[in-house]
Protein backbone atom coordinates (compact mmCIF):
# COMPACT_ATOMS: atom_id res chain seq x y z
CA UNK A 1 0.00 0.00 0.00
CA UNK A 2 2.78 2.46 0.94
CA UNK A 3 5.59 0.90 -1.07
CA UNK A 4 7.62 4.09 -1.42
CA UNK A 5 8.23 4.52 2.31
CA UNK A 6 11.83 4.04 3.40
CA UNK A 7 13.77 4.06 6.68
CA UNK A 8 15.20 7.31 8.03
CA UNK A 9 18.64 8.09 6.56
CA UNK A 10 20.35 8.40 9.94
CA UNK A 11 19.51 6.40 13.05
CA UNK A 12 20.84 5.89 16.56
CA UNK A 13 20.42 3.38 19.36
CA UNK A 14 17.68 4.61 21.68
CA UNK A 15 18.87 2.54 24.62
CA UNK A 16 15.26 1.49 25.13
CA UNK A 17 15.02 -2.33 24.95
CA UNK A 18 11.56 -2.48 23.36
CA UNK A 19 12.26 0.35 20.91
CA UNK A 20 15.74 -0.31 19.50
CA UNK A 21 17.07 2.15 16.91
CA UNK A 22 15.31 5.47 16.23
CA UNK A 23 15.90 8.44 13.90
CA UNK A 24 19.02 10.33 14.90
CA UNK A 25 17.20 13.64 15.37
CA UNK A 26 14.43 12.25 17.62
CA UNK A 27 14.82 13.29 21.23
CA UNK A 28 14.60 10.98 24.21
CA UNK A 29 12.29 12.10 27.01
CA UNK A 30 11.79 10.39 30.33
CA UNK A 31 8.20 9.67 31.26
CA UNK A 32 8.46 11.97 34.26
CA UNK A 33 9.27 14.94 31.99
CA UNK A 34 6.19 14.25 29.87
CA UNK A 35 3.70 13.11 32.52
CA UNK A 36 2.99 13.30 36.19
CA UNK A 37 1.03 10.65 38.04
CA UNK A 38 -2.42 11.75 39.19
CA UNK A 39 -3.37 10.14 42.49
CA UNK A 40 -6.20 12.41 43.54
CA UNK A 41 -8.98 10.70 45.48
CA UNK A 42 -12.07 11.75 47.36
CA UNK A 43 -14.43 12.61 44.50
CA UNK A 44 -17.34 10.19 45.09
CA UNK A 45 -19.88 12.31 43.19
CA UNK A 46 -17.97 12.09 39.89
CA UNK A 47 -19.21 9.58 37.29
CA UNK A 48 -17.66 6.12 37.21
CA UNK A 49 -15.33 5.52 34.26
CA UNK A 50 -14.33 2.45 32.29
CA UNK A 51 -11.06 1.98 30.38
CA UNK A 52 -11.90 0.35 27.04
CA UNK A 53 -9.61 -0.81 24.26
CA UNK A 54 -11.73 0.61 21.46
CA UNK A 55 -13.29 3.78 22.87
CA UNK A 56 -10.67 4.98 25.34
CA UNK A 57 -11.75 6.00 28.85
CA UNK A 58 -15.48 6.70 28.87
CA UNK A 59 -18.31 6.86 31.36
CA UNK A 60 -19.11 3.38 32.58
CA UNK A 61 -22.79 3.78 31.74
CA UNK A 62 -21.88 4.41 28.10
CA UNK A 63 -20.03 1.11 27.89
CA UNK A 64 -23.14 -1.07 28.13
CA UNK A 65 -22.38 -2.09 31.73
CA UNK A 66 -19.83 -4.66 30.58
CA UNK A 67 -17.28 -3.67 33.21
CA UNK A 68 -16.80 -4.79 36.78
CA UNK A 69 -18.76 -2.79 39.33
CA UNK A 70 -16.60 -0.39 41.32
CA UNK A 71 -15.97 -0.90 45.00
CA UNK A 72 -18.52 0.57 47.39
CA UNK A 73 -16.19 3.23 48.88
CA UNK A 74 -16.07 5.69 45.98
CA UNK A 75 -13.77 7.99 47.98
CA UNK A 76 -10.92 5.59 47.19
CA UNK A 77 -11.28 5.83 43.42
CA UNK A 78 -8.83 7.92 41.42
CA UNK A 79 -9.81 11.13 39.67
CA UNK A 80 -9.32 11.27 35.89
CA UNK A 81 -9.48 14.49 33.86
CA UNK A 82 -10.11 14.90 30.14
CA UNK A 83 -6.85 14.27 28.28
CA UNK A 84 -5.35 12.07 31.02
CA UNK A 85 -4.01 8.66 30.06
CA UNK A 86 -5.00 5.55 32.01
CA UNK A 87 -2.97 2.37 32.30
CA UNK A 88 -5.43 -0.40 33.11
CA UNK A 89 -5.12 -4.15 33.41
CA UNK A 90 -6.17 -4.34 29.76
CA UNK A 91 -3.38 -2.03 28.64
CA UNK A 92 -1.21 -5.12 28.25
CA UNK A 93 -3.58 -6.21 25.49
CA UNK A 94 -4.61 -2.99 23.76
CA UNK A 95 -2.45 -0.10 24.93
CA UNK A 96 -2.73 2.95 27.17
CA UNK A 97 -6.09 4.70 26.89
CA UNK A 98 -6.85 8.43 26.75
CA UNK A 99 -9.77 9.81 28.74
CA UNK A 100 -12.56 11.63 26.94
CA UNK A 101 -14.37 12.65 30.11
CA UNK A 102 -13.85 13.57 33.74
CA UNK A 103 -14.65 10.95 36.37
CA UNK A 104 -13.27 8.37 38.78
CA UNK A 105 -11.71 4.99 38.15
CA UNK A 106 -10.26 2.00 39.99
CA UNK A 107 -7.31 2.78 42.29
CA UNK A 108 -5.51 -0.20 40.72
CA UNK A 109 -5.08 1.83 37.54
CA UNK A 110 -2.29 4.33 36.88
CA UNK A 111 -3.39 7.80 35.76
CA UNK A 112 -0.93 9.92 33.77
CA UNK A 113 -1.39 13.68 33.33
CA UNK A 114 0.43 15.35 30.41
CA UNK A 115 2.80 18.13 31.51
CA UNK A 116 4.72 18.75 28.25
CA UNK A 117 3.74 20.22 24.88
CA UNK A 118 5.20 17.13 23.19
CA UNK A 119 2.23 15.09 24.43
CA UNK A 120 -0.42 15.17 21.72
CA UNK A 121 -2.05 12.99 19.06
CA UNK A 122 1.30 11.40 18.20
CA UNK A 123 1.62 10.03 21.73
CA UNK A 124 -1.93 8.68 21.58
CA UNK A 125 -0.93 6.55 18.60
CA UNK A 126 2.37 5.57 20.21
CA UNK A 127 0.54 4.45 23.35
CA UNK A 128 -1.57 2.04 21.29
CA UNK A 129 1.36 0.55 19.37
CA UNK A 130 2.44 -3.07 19.83
CA UNK A 131 6.10 -2.29 20.73
CA UNK A 132 5.10 0.05 23.57
CA UNK A 133 2.54 -2.43 24.86
CA UNK A 134 5.31 -5.01 25.00
CA UNK A 135 7.55 -2.51 26.80
CA UNK A 136 4.93 -1.93 29.49
CA UNK A 137 5.55 -5.43 30.76
CA UNK A 138 8.96 -4.29 31.99
CA UNK A 139 7.24 -1.95 34.46
CA UNK A 140 4.87 -4.52 35.92
CA UNK A 141 4.63 -5.39 39.59
CA UNK A 142 2.21 -7.65 41.42
CA UNK A 143 1.47 -11.33 41.78
CA UNK A 144 0.35 -11.87 38.23
CA UNK A 145 1.37 -10.29 34.96
CA UNK A 146 -0.53 -7.11 34.24
CA UNK A 147 -1.73 -6.63 37.81
CA UNK A 148 -0.19 -3.23 38.46
CA UNK A 149 2.29 -0.66 37.18
CA UNK A 150 5.29 0.46 39.20
CA UNK A 151 5.17 4.17 38.34
CA UNK A 152 8.48 4.91 40.04
CA UNK A 153 10.07 2.52 37.55
CA UNK A 154 7.97 3.67 34.61
CA UNK A 155 8.79 7.34 35.30
CA UNK A 156 12.48 6.62 34.65
CA UNK A 157 11.77 4.95 31.32
CA UNK A 158 12.13 6.97 28.13
CA UNK A 159 10.20 7.64 24.95
CA UNK A 160 11.64 8.77 21.62
CA UNK A 161 9.70 11.85 20.45
CA UNK A 162 10.06 13.75 17.13
CA UNK A 163 9.59 17.50 16.78
CA UNK A 164 6.05 18.91 16.80
CA UNK A 165 5.99 19.54 13.00
CA UNK A 166 7.14 15.97 12.37
CA UNK A 167 4.58 14.66 14.84
CA UNK A 168 1.88 16.46 12.87
CA UNK A 169 3.10 14.89 9.60
CA UNK A 170 3.14 11.44 11.19
CA UNK A 171 -0.36 11.85 12.60
CA UNK A 172 -1.71 13.02 9.23
CA UNK A 173 -0.23 9.95 7.58
CA UNK A 174 -1.49 7.52 10.21
CA UNK A 175 -5.00 8.96 10.19
CA UNK A 176 -5.10 8.69 6.41
CA UNK A 177 -3.85 5.10 6.40
CA UNK A 178 -6.21 4.21 9.24
CA UNK A 179 -9.20 5.55 7.29
CA UNK A 180 -8.16 3.68 4.14
CA UNK A 181 -7.61 0.34 5.84
CA UNK A 182 -10.76 0.59 7.94
CA UNK A 183 -12.66 1.31 4.74
CA UNK A 184 -11.29 -1.85 3.13
CA UNK A 185 -12.12 -3.85 6.26
CA UNK A 186 -15.70 -2.53 6.34
CA UNK A 187 -16.11 -3.54 2.70
CA UNK A 188 -14.87 -7.06 3.47
CA UNK A 189 -17.15 -7.30 6.49
CA UNK A 190 -20.10 -6.20 4.37
CA UNK A 191 -19.23 -8.89 1.81
CA UNK A 192 -19.03 -11.53 4.56
CA UNK A 193 -22.44 -10.48 5.88
CA UNK A 194 -23.99 -10.72 2.41
CA UNK A 195 -22.45 -14.16 1.84
CA UNK A 196 -23.74 -15.37 5.23
CA UNK A 197 -27.21 -14.09 4.39
CA UNK A 198 -27.08 -15.82 1.01
CA UNK A 199 -26.05 -19.07 2.67
CA UNK A 200 -28.80 -18.83 5.29
CA UNK A 201 -31.40 -18.09 2.61
CA UNK A 202 -30.37 -21.21 0.65
CA UNK A 203 -30.50 -23.35 3.79
CA UNK A 204 -33.87 -21.95 4.88
CA UNK A 205 -35.46 -22.56 1.49
CA UNK A 206 -34.18 -26.15 1.43
CA UNK A 207 -35.03 -27.27 4.98
CA UNK A 208 -38.49 -25.69 4.94
CA UNK A 209 -39.39 -27.14 1.55
CA UNK A 210 -39.65 -23.88 -0.37
CA UNK A 211 -37.24 -25.32 -2.95
CA UNK A 212 -36.71 -28.90 -4.05
CA UNK A 213 -32.92 -29.29 -3.98
CA UNK A 214 -33.15 -31.93 -6.73
CA UNK A 215 -34.60 -29.50 -9.25
CA UNK A 216 -33.87 -26.07 -7.80
CA UNK A 217 -37.60 -25.32 -8.16
CA UNK A 218 -40.62 -25.44 -5.80
CA UNK A 219 -42.23 -28.83 -5.15
CA UNK A 220 -45.23 -29.67 -7.36
CA UNK A 221 -47.78 -29.68 -4.50
CA UNK A 222 -48.00 -28.03 -1.09
CA UNK A 223 -50.27 -28.09 1.94
CA UNK A 224 -50.75 -25.72 4.91
CA UNK A 225 -48.45 -26.59 7.80
CA UNK A 226 -50.55 -24.85 10.41
CA UNK A 227 -47.37 -23.23 11.69
CA UNK A 228 -46.99 -19.49 11.17
CA UNK A 229 -43.21 -19.41 10.79
CA UNK A 230 -43.22 -22.39 8.42
CA UNK A 231 -46.10 -21.61 6.05
CA UNK A 232 -46.94 -24.20 3.40
CA UNK A 233 -44.86 -27.38 3.19
CA UNK A 234 -44.52 -30.03 0.47
CA UNK A 235 -47.61 -32.22 0.42
CA UNK A 236 -45.73 -35.43 1.28
CA UNK A 237 -43.92 -33.91 4.30
CA UNK A 238 -45.09 -34.29 7.89
CA UNK A 239 -45.20 -31.57 10.53
CA UNK A 240 -44.48 -32.88 14.04
CA UNK A 241 -43.86 -31.46 17.46
CA UNK A 242 -40.24 -31.94 18.53
CA UNK A 243 -41.39 -34.22 21.36
CA UNK A 244 -42.13 -36.81 18.65
CA UNK A 245 -38.67 -36.37 17.16
CA UNK A 246 -36.40 -36.05 20.22
CA UNK A 247 -36.29 -37.26 23.79
CA UNK A 248 -34.32 -35.60 26.57
CA UNK A 249 -31.56 -37.61 28.23
CA UNK A 250 -30.04 -36.65 31.57
CA UNK A 251 -27.13 -38.90 32.47
CA UNK A 252 -24.44 -37.59 34.80
CA UNK A 253 -20.75 -38.43 34.68
CA UNK A 254 -19.56 -40.58 37.56
CA UNK A 255 -15.84 -40.02 36.96
CA UNK A 256 -15.63 -36.65 35.18
CA UNK A 257 -12.90 -38.13 32.99
CA UNK A 258 -14.76 -37.83 29.69
CA UNK A 259 -13.70 -35.18 27.17
CA UNK A 260 -15.07 -31.85 28.35
CA UNK A 261 -17.07 -30.13 25.61
CA UNK A 262 -18.04 -26.45 25.45
CA UNK A 263 -20.51 -24.54 23.32
CA UNK A 264 -19.36 -21.93 20.84
CA UNK A 265 -21.64 -20.05 18.44
CA UNK A 266 -18.85 -20.11 15.86
CA UNK A 267 -17.44 -23.62 16.35
CA UNK A 268 -20.40 -25.53 17.76
CA UNK A 269 -19.90 -28.12 20.50
CA UNK A 270 -16.16 -28.72 20.67
CA UNK A 271 -13.50 -29.75 23.21
CA UNK A 272 -13.21 -26.94 25.75
CA UNK A 273 -9.54 -26.27 24.97
CA UNK A 274 -10.69 -24.93 21.59
CA UNK A 275 -12.83 -22.24 23.27
CA UNK A 276 -10.55 -19.61 24.82
CA UNK A 277 -13.09 -17.97 27.13
CA UNK A 278 -14.31 -21.25 28.67
CA UNK A 279 -14.09 -21.40 32.44
CA UNK A 280 -12.33 -24.48 33.73
CA UNK A 281 -13.82 -26.60 36.49
CA UNK A 282 -11.86 -28.58 39.06
CA UNK A 283 -14.13 -31.56 38.50
CA UNK A 284 -16.68 -32.60 35.89
CA UNK A 285 -18.23 -35.30 38.05
CA UNK A 286 -21.98 -34.83 37.75
CA UNK A 287 -21.71 -33.07 34.42
CA UNK A 288 -24.11 -34.24 31.72
CA UNK A 289 -23.01 -36.86 29.25
CA UNK A 290 -23.75 -36.61 25.56
CA UNK A 291 -23.11 -38.89 22.62
CA UNK A 292 -22.28 -38.18 19.00
CA UNK A 293 -25.39 -37.06 17.09
CA UNK A 294 -27.09 -35.69 20.23
CA UNK A 295 -28.59 -32.22 19.97
CA UNK A 296 -27.24 -30.05 22.81
CA UNK A 297 -28.92 -26.80 23.86
CA UNK A 298 -27.66 -24.06 26.13
CA UNK A 299 -30.99 -23.44 27.85
CA UNK A 300 -30.12 -19.82 28.65
CA UNK A 301 -29.10 -18.99 25.09
CA UNK A 302 -31.09 -21.39 22.91
CA UNK A 303 -33.18 -18.47 21.60
CA UNK A 304 -29.93 -16.96 20.26
CA UNK A 305 -29.11 -20.10 18.33
CA UNK A 306 -26.63 -21.41 20.90
CA UNK A 307 -27.13 -25.12 20.35
CA UNK A 308 -25.29 -27.64 18.26
CA UNK A 309 -24.99 -31.23 17.18
CA UNK A 310 -22.47 -33.21 19.20
CA UNK A 311 -19.78 -34.55 16.89
CA UNK A 312 -18.28 -36.68 19.66
CA UNK A 313 -19.16 -38.08 23.07
CA UNK A 314 -18.18 -36.08 26.13
CA UNK A 315 -19.23 -34.34 29.33
CA UNK A 316 -20.93 -30.94 29.23
CA UNK A 317 -22.30 -28.33 31.62
CA UNK A 318 -25.26 -29.47 33.73
CA UNK A 319 -27.00 -26.28 32.53
CA UNK A 320 -27.20 -27.72 29.02
CA UNK A 321 -30.02 -29.92 27.73
CA UNK A 322 -29.30 -33.07 25.75
CA UNK A 323 -31.79 -34.38 23.22
CA UNK A 324 -31.46 -37.71 21.42
CA UNK A 325 -33.43 -38.77 18.38
CA UNK A 326 -36.33 -41.10 19.13
CA UNK A 327 -37.03 -42.03 15.51
CA UNK A 328 -34.89 -42.48 12.38
CA UNK A 329 -33.92 -38.96 11.31
CA UNK A 330 -30.98 -36.90 10.11
CA UNK A 331 -30.07 -34.90 13.21
CA UNK A 332 -28.00 -32.55 11.01
CA UNK A 333 -31.18 -31.65 9.12
CA UNK A 334 -33.02 -30.75 12.33
CA UNK A 335 -30.07 -28.75 13.60
CA UNK A 336 -30.37 -26.59 10.47
CA UNK A 337 -34.14 -26.26 10.92
CA UNK A 338 -33.78 -25.09 14.51
CA UNK A 339 -30.97 -22.70 13.58
CA UNK A 340 -32.99 -21.00 10.87
CA UNK A 341 -33.90 -17.37 11.70
CA UNK A 342 -37.62 -18.11 11.39
CA UNK A 343 -37.50 -21.01 13.85
CA UNK A 344 -35.24 -19.04 16.17
CA UNK A 345 -38.13 -16.64 16.70
CA UNK A 346 -40.14 -19.64 17.93
CA UNK A 347 -37.37 -20.43 20.40
CA UNK A 348 -37.37 -16.83 21.59
CA UNK A 349 -41.14 -16.75 22.06
CA UNK A 350 -40.99 -19.87 24.23
CA UNK A 351 -37.97 -18.82 26.33
CA UNK A 352 -39.12 -17.66 29.75
CA UNK A 353 -37.64 -15.18 32.18
CA UNK A 354 -37.95 -11.68 33.57
CA UNK A 355 -34.66 -10.19 32.41
CA UNK A 356 -33.21 -10.69 28.93
CA UNK A 357 -29.99 -12.64 29.23
CA UNK A 358 -31.58 -14.92 31.82
CA UNK A 359 -34.31 -16.36 29.67
CA UNK A 360 -34.50 -20.13 29.85
CA UNK A 361 -35.92 -22.58 27.34
CA UNK A 362 -37.56 -25.36 29.30
CA UNK A 363 -37.94 -28.86 27.89
CA UNK A 364 -41.75 -28.78 27.68
CA UNK A 365 -41.58 -25.53 25.71
CA UNK A 366 -38.98 -26.99 23.38
CA UNK A 367 -41.16 -30.04 22.89
CA UNK A 368 -44.03 -27.79 21.78
CA UNK A 369 -42.20 -26.48 18.70
CA UNK A 370 -43.53 -27.92 15.44
CA UNK A 371 -40.98 -28.71 12.73
CA UNK A 372 -41.10 -30.00 9.13
CA UNK A 373 -40.26 -33.70 8.73
CA UNK A 374 -39.45 -34.88 5.20
CA UNK A 375 -38.89 -38.59 4.51
CA UNK A 376 -35.49 -39.65 5.87
CA UNK A 377 -33.90 -40.24 2.42
CA UNK A 378 -34.97 -36.73 1.49
CA UNK A 379 -33.48 -35.32 4.69
CA UNK A 380 -30.15 -36.93 3.77
CA UNK A 381 -30.41 -35.63 0.22
CA UNK A 382 -31.10 -32.08 1.42
CA UNK A 383 -28.01 -32.16 3.66
CA UNK A 384 -25.82 -33.52 0.85
CA UNK A 385 -27.03 -30.89 -1.61
CA UNK A 386 -26.60 -28.08 0.94
CA UNK A 387 -23.04 -29.22 1.66
CA UNK A 388 -22.23 -28.97 -2.01
CA UNK A 389 -24.02 -25.64 -2.47
CA UNK A 390 -22.31 -24.15 0.59
CA UNK A 391 -18.77 -25.13 -0.38
CA UNK A 392 -18.19 -22.14 -2.66
CA UNK A 393 -19.81 -19.70 -0.24
CA UNK A 394 -17.81 -21.05 2.70
CA UNK A 395 -14.60 -20.70 0.70
CA UNK A 396 -15.44 -17.09 -0.16
CA UNK A 397 -16.28 -16.31 3.47
CA UNK A 398 -13.04 -17.87 4.72
CA UNK A 399 -11.04 -15.91 2.13
CA UNK A 400 -12.72 -12.62 3.09
CA UNK A 401 -12.18 -13.32 6.78
CA UNK A 402 -8.50 -14.02 6.18
CA UNK A 403 -8.12 -10.86 4.12
CA UNK A 404 -9.73 -8.90 6.95
CA UNK A 405 -7.27 -10.39 9.44
CA UNK A 406 -4.31 -9.57 7.18
CA UNK A 407 -5.50 -5.98 6.73
CA UNK A 408 -5.76 -5.58 10.50
CA UNK A 409 -2.29 -7.04 10.99
CA UNK A 410 -0.88 -4.79 8.27
CA UNK A 411 -2.46 -1.71 9.89
CA UNK A 412 -1.03 -2.63 13.30
CA UNK A 413 2.46 -3.23 11.94
CA UNK A 414 2.52 -0.13 9.72
CA UNK A 415 1.39 2.22 12.51
CA UNK A 416 3.91 0.69 14.91
CA UNK A 417 6.75 1.13 12.39
CA UNK A 418 5.81 4.78 11.84
CA UNK A 419 5.42 5.87 15.49
CA UNK A 420 8.64 4.12 16.50
CA UNK A 421 10.68 5.71 13.71
CA UNK A 422 11.25 2.66 11.56
CA UNK A 423 9.66 4.29 8.47
CA UNK A 424 10.04 7.89 7.31
CA UNK A 425 6.73 9.48 6.27
CA UNK A 426 7.90 13.11 6.15
CA UNK A 427 7.87 13.16 2.36
CA UNK A 428 4.57 11.37 1.98
CA UNK A 429 1.98 13.83 0.65
CA UNK A 430 -1.38 12.65 1.92
CA UNK A 431 -3.21 15.27 -0.17
CA UNK A 432 -1.81 13.81 -3.40
CA UNK A 433 -2.93 10.29 -2.43
CA UNK A 434 -6.61 10.83 -3.22
CA UNK A 435 -9.10 8.41 -1.73
CA UNK A 436 -10.31 7.01 -5.05
CA UNK A 437 -10.05 3.30 -4.34
CA UNK A 438 -13.42 1.66 -5.04
CA UNK A 439 -15.27 0.28 -2.04
CA UNK A 440 -14.11 -3.26 -1.44
CA UNK A 441 -10.57 -2.75 -2.82
N, C-alpha and C positions, 0 to 999 in steps of 0.2 A: 504493500500500500504506500509506504513512504520510502521507496527504494533509494532515493538520492541522499538520505541522511547519512552522515559520517561521524566518526568520533571527533572530539575536540583535538586541535593540532598539538596542544601542549598539556600534559597531565602531570599530576604529582600524587604521591602516596598520602592519603588523608590521615593515616594512623588510626582509622576507625575500622575495627575488624569486619563489621557487616557491610561497610561501604566500599572499602578498597581504594582504587585510584579515582581522582576527581580532576576536573579542569584546573589548570595551574592558577588561574586568576580567581577561583572561588575561595571565599574566606571561611575559615573554621570558627564557629561560635559555640561556646558551651551553652548547654540548656539554661543554666542559671542566668546567662546574659540575655536570653530571649524570653524566658518565662519565670514567673514566680509561682510558688505553690499556694493555692487558695485553700485555707483550712477554716474558713468562717463557719460557725455553727450557731444555732439558736434562732432559726427563722422558721418556726413550725407552721406559719400561715402561708408560706410560699407553696406553689403547686409542686407536686411530686414529678420528677423527671425520669425518663428512661433513656439509656444509651443504646442506640440501635445501629446496626451495621450499614443500613441503607438510607436512613433518614437523618442520621446524626443524633444529637441529644434533643429530645422533644418532650412535651408534656406527656406523662404516662397515660392519661386518658385518651390521647390522640393515637396511641399505639395499640389500640384494640385490646387493652388489658391482658397482653400476652407476657407481661413481666411479673417478677415476683413481688408480692406486696411488701411495702416498706415496713420496717420495725415500728412498733407502736410509739416509741419516744421520738417524735419528729424533731425535737431539739438537737438530737445527735447527728442529724443529717447535714451534709455539707452544702453550702450555698454555691450556686453556679450562676454566672452572669452571661449575657449574650456575648458570643465571641470567645468564651473560655473553651479550652479543650479538656476532654474527660478521658482518662485511661481506665477502662472498665475490664472486667474479667474477659469480655469478648474481644478486647483489643488485640489479643493474641491470635485471633482468627481474621478480623476485618480491619484493624487499624485503630488509630486514635480519632475520636469523634469530636466535632465542633458543636457547640451549643447554639441553638437558634432561639432560645428563650431563657428567661430567668426562672430559677426554681431551686429545689433541693434534691439531693441524690445521696445514695448509699455512702456511708463513711469509709467503706472498703475501697472506694474509687479514688483516684488521684485527679485533682483538678488543677489545670495549668492556666495561668493568666498571662497573656502576652504583655511584654513590657518593652519591646523593641519594634522599630518601624519595619524591620525585615520580616516580621511575622504577618503574612497575608495569604492570599489564595494559593501561592506557590507552596507554602508550608502545609496547607490543607491537603494538597495532592501528595506531598511527601509523606505526610502522616498516614496515608492510606496505601502506601506502596509496600510491596512484599518484602524488600530488603529491610526497611525500617521495622516492620512487624517482627521479622526474625531477630533484629537487634534488640528489641524490647525484652526478649527472653534473658538477656544478659543482666537486666536490672530487676529480676524477679526475686522475691523473697516469699517465705511461707511454706506450708507443708506440701502443697501440691503446686505443680506448674501453673502459672497464671493466677495465683491466689492474690498476690499483692505486688505493688511496685515499691521498691526502695528509692524514694525520691532523693535522698542524700547521695546515692550512687548515680542515679539518673542525671542529677543536676551537674555532675562533673563530666558527663558524656558530651560529645560534640556533634554538631551538624554542619554540613558543608552548604553554604548559602551563596548564590550568585547575587550580583547587583540588582537593584530594584528594576531598572529597564530590562535586564535579561530575564528576571522573574516574570515580568509582564509578557515578554515574548514567549516564554515557555508555557505560561498559563493559556495564552491565546491558542497555541498549537495543541495543547492537551484538550482544551474544550472543543476545538474543532474535530480532532480525532475521535474524541468521546462521542460527539454527536453522530459522526459518520458511522462508527461501529455499532452504536446502539440502534441506529436506523436499520442497518443490515440485520441485526439480531431480531428486531421487531418484525421485519419482513419474513425471516425464517420462522419465527414463532407463529405468525399468521398463517404461513403455509402449512405448518404442522397441525394447527387447529383445523384448517380446512380438510386436510387429509384424514384426520381423526373423525371429523363429521361425516366425510364420505364413507369411511369404513363402517361407522355405526349405522348409517343409513342402509348400506348393503346388508349388514347383518340383520337389522330390524325387519327389512322387507322379506328376507329369507325365512327367519324363524317364526314370523307371524303369518306366513303364507300369502303375503301380498304378491310375491313373485315365485314362480316355479323355477328353481335353480337349474332344472334340466333344459328348459326352453328359454329362460330369460324373460318370460312373459307371464301374465296372470294365469291362474288355474282356470279351467273351463267352467267350473261351477262353484258357487260359494253359498254359505248359509250364515245367518246371524249367530254370533257367538254368545250373545247375552252379556257380554263383558264390555264395558265402555271403552277401556283402553285398548282392547283388542279388535273391536269391530267385527266385520265379517271374516270367516275363515273358510278354507277349502272344504267342500261338502263332505269329503271322506275323512276329515280330521275330527278328533274328539276334543272336547274342552272339559278338563277335570280340575277339581280342587287339588292343591298340592298334597293334601293328606292322603289322597289315593295314589300319589306318585312316590312320596318319601315317607319314611318313618324316622322319628328321632331316636338316637342311641346315646346313652349316657353311661359310659364305662370309664372308671377312674384307673389311673396307673397305680400299681402297687409298689413299683420299684423306682419310678421316675427316671429310669435309664434309657427310655426310648428317645429317639431324635426329637429335640424340641423344635416345633414349628411356630412361626409367627406370621401374622397377616400383614400384607403390604398391598396398597391399592395398585401399585405399579407392577409388582412381581407376583402377586397372588400369595398362596400359602407356601412358604419356603422355609428351609432351616434358618433358625433365628440368627445365626452368624452372618447371614446375607442381608439382614435388616439392621442398619447401624443404630437406629434410635431405640431398639428393643431393650427393655429393662430385663436384667438377668435375675433369676430366682435362685436361692440357695438349694431348693429342692423342688422337683416336679412331681413328687408323690401326691396323688390325688388329682393331678391334672387330667383332662379328658383325653381319651384315646380316639384316634381316627384312623381309618384305613384309606388306601388309595381308592379314588373314585367317590369318596364321601363328599358331600357338599357342606362346607363349614361357613357359618355366619358369625360375624361379630355382632351380637345382639344390640349393642349400643350404636353401631354405625351401619347396620344393614341397609337403612334407608338411603345411605350415601353410596351404596354399591360395594361396601366392604365385606365381601364374601367371595369364596373361591372354591374351586375343585381341588381336593387333595391329590397331589401327584404321587405321594408316598405316605406310608404309615408313620405315625409319630404321636407325640403328646402335645397338647395345646392348652391354652388358658381355660380354666373352668368357666369363664364368662362367655365362651363361645358356645354355639349350638352346632351339633353334628347331625346331619341328616343322611340316611342311607336309602338307596332306591329299594322300593318294595315290589317293583314289577320290572320286567325287561325294558330298559330305556337307555338312551345315550345321555349320560349325566352331563357331558359337555354341551349338548344341545340345550338342556334346561338351565345350565349356568348362563348361556348367552341370552336366553329368554328373560331370566331374572335380572340380568345386567342391563337390559335395554332401557333407555330413558323412560319409555311409556310405563313399563312394569315397575320401574323404580318409584314412580309416583304412587303406585299401589302400596309399595313397602312403606313409603313415607306416611301415607294416610293411616296405615295400621299401627305404626310405631306410637307408643304411648309414653307420656311424660309431661312434666310441667315446664321444664326449662329445656330449650333446644341444646343439644350436646349431651343430654342425659335421657334422650328418648330410647325406649327399649322395644324391640320387636319380640313379642312373646310367641311361643310355639303355636298356640291356638289361632293367633292372628295370622301367622305365616301359613298355617294349614288352610285358611279361608281363601287364600288367593287362588284364582282360577287361571289356568295356563293352557295353551294350545298343545295338543298331543297328536302329532302325525304318527303313522305307522313306523315301527322301529327301523325298517330298512330305509325309509325316507328320512328319518332323523340322521342316520349315518351318512346318507347321501348329501344332505344339507351341510353337515359339518365338513365333509370332504371338499365340496364345491366352495365353501367359504374359505377354507384353508388356501385353496388355489387362488381364489379371487383376492385374498388379502395379502398374498406374498409380495406383489409389486408395491402395494400401498405401504406395507410394513418396511420394505427396503427404502422407500422414499422418505418415510418418517425417520428411520434410523440415520439416513444420510443427512437429513436436515438437522437432526439433533446433534450429530457429530460436528457439523459445520458451525452450529451455534456455540458449542463448547470450544472449538478452535478459535472462533472470533473472540470469545471472552478471554481465553488464554493469551491471545495476541494482544488484546487491549491492555491486560494486566502487565505483560512483559514490556510493551512499548512505553507505557506511562512510567514504569519503574526505571527503565533505561534513561528516560529523559530527565526525571527529577533527581536522579543520582549522578547525572553528568556523563553518562556513557555515550549519549548521542547528542550532537550539536544541532539545535533547531533554530539558531539565530538567523540563518539565511532563508528559512522556509517562509514563503509569503502565503499566508493563509488566504488572503483576499484573492490571489490569482488561482487558487485551487477551488474553483466554483463547485458547489454542491449539485452536480448535474447527474450523478449516478442514478439510474432508474431504481425505483423501489424493488428490493429483492436482489440487488447486485447484478 
